[in-house]
Amino acid sequence: QVQLVESGGGLVQAGGSLRLSCATSEQAFSIFSDYAWGWFRQAPGKEREFVAAISRSINTYYVDSVKGRFTISRDDAKNTVLLQMNSLKPEDTAVYYCAANSRDSMLTMSIFYDYWGQGTQVTVSS
């Protein structure tokens, strides 16, 4: 069973930074480099939305609202996916989810992801 565990969320003032980390279970170590990885978020009363993704070939994709502020990266040696979030805004407040995509395609669409973490709360105060 592949398990994903997010960490790094918390409360931060607007303009601040957080770095989210997604660690995979030991069972996933052997497949980590074969997957694409994404971050999604869900704010109260809203649908889950795509935030960022990184493909097997290290191509990156971002929703327009976070371009220039968020950076996704992957460390295949450590089986970890990171989301560096700078210049945070109150509208970034949400639960952030890490997810794994075995197809390495359709990375902006949540239905094409195979595994999901439990989420980590990010709250940005104004």
RAVENMO-V812763 format. One record per residue. N is the residue number from 1. D_CENTER is the distance of its C-alpha to the mean C-alpha in Angstrom with 2 decimals. Layout:
# RAVENMO-V812763
n->N d_center->D_CENTER
n->N d_center->D_CENTER
This chain:
# RAVENMO-V812763
n->1 d_center->19.76
n->2 d_center->16.24
n->3 d_center->14.37
n->4 d_center->10.85
n->5 d_center->10.82
n->6 d_center->8.42
n->7 d_center->10.40
n->8 d_center->11.13
n->9 d_center->11.25
n->10 d_center->14.69
n->11 d_center->17.20
n->12 d_center->17.71
n->13 d_center->20.19
n->14 d_center->19.65
n->15 d_center->19.45
n->16 d_center->17.85
n->17 d_center->14.81
n->18 d_center->12.19
n->19 d_center->10.08
n->20 d_center->7.32
n->21 d_center->7.85
n->22 d_center->7.35
n->23 d_center->10.92
n->24 d_center->12.67
n->25 d_center->16.13
n->26 d_center->19.16
n->27 d_center->19.84
n->28 d_center->16.81
n->29 d_center->17.86
n->30 d_center->20.14
n->31 d_center->17.81
n->32 d_center->14.67
n->33 d_center->15.95
n->34 d_center->16.95
n->35 d_center->13.60
n->36 d_center->11.14
n->37 d_center->7.42
n->38 d_center->4.91
n->39 d_center->2.36
n->40 d_center->5.61
n->41 d_center->7.91
n->42 d_center->11.52
n->43 d_center->14.31
n->44 d_center->17.68
n->45 d_center->19.79
n->46 d_center->17.35
n->47 d_center->15.71
n->48 d_center->12.07
n->49 d_center->10.86
n->50 d_center->8.74
n->51 d_center->6.93
n->52 d_center->6.29
n->53 d_center->7.15
n->54 d_center->9.37
n->55 d_center->12.51
n->56 d_center->14.91
n->57 d_center->16.99
n->58 d_center->14.39
n->59 d_center->14.51
n->60 d_center->11.74
n->61 d_center->11.27
n->62 d_center->10.50
n->63 d_center->11.82
n->64 d_center->15.06
n->65 d_center->14.58
n->66 d_center->12.13
n->67 d_center->13.88
n->68 d_center->15.62
n->69 d_center->13.73
n->70 d_center->10.11
n->71 d_center->9.74
n->72 d_center->7.37
n->73 d_center->9.46
n->74 d_center->10.46
n->75 d_center->13.48
n->76 d_center->15.24
n->77 d_center->18.01
n->78 d_center->16.01
n->79 d_center->13.74
n->80 d_center->10.71
n->81 d_center->7.41
n->82 d_center->7.01
n->83 d_center->5.82
n->84 d_center->9.37
n->85 d_center->10.32
n->86 d_center->14.04
n->87 d_center->16.69
n->88 d_center->14.99
n->89 d_center->16.86
n->90 d_center->17.86
n->91 d_center->16.36
n->92 d_center->12.81
n->93 d_center->13.76
n->94 d_center->11.86
n->95 d_center->10.28
n->96 d_center->6.49
n->97 d_center->5.61
n->98 d_center->4.29
n->99 d_center->6.89
n->100 d_center->9.57
n->101 d_center->11.98
n->102 d_center->15.45
n->103 d_center->17.00
n->104 d_center->15.17
n->105 d_center->15.93
n->106 d_center->15.25
n->107 d_center->11.60
n->108 d_center->11.44
n->109 d_center->12.99
n->110 d_center->11.64
n->111 d_center->15.03
n->112 d_center->14.71
n->113 d_center->12.08
n->114 d_center->14.02
n->115 d_center->12.23
n->116 d_center->10.02
n->117 d_center->9.55
n->118 d_center->11.55
n->119 d_center->9.25
n->120 d_center->9.87
n->121 d_center->11.96
n->122 d_center->11.84
n->123 d_center->15.32
n->124 d_center->16.77
n->125 d_center->20.55
n->126 d_center->22.87
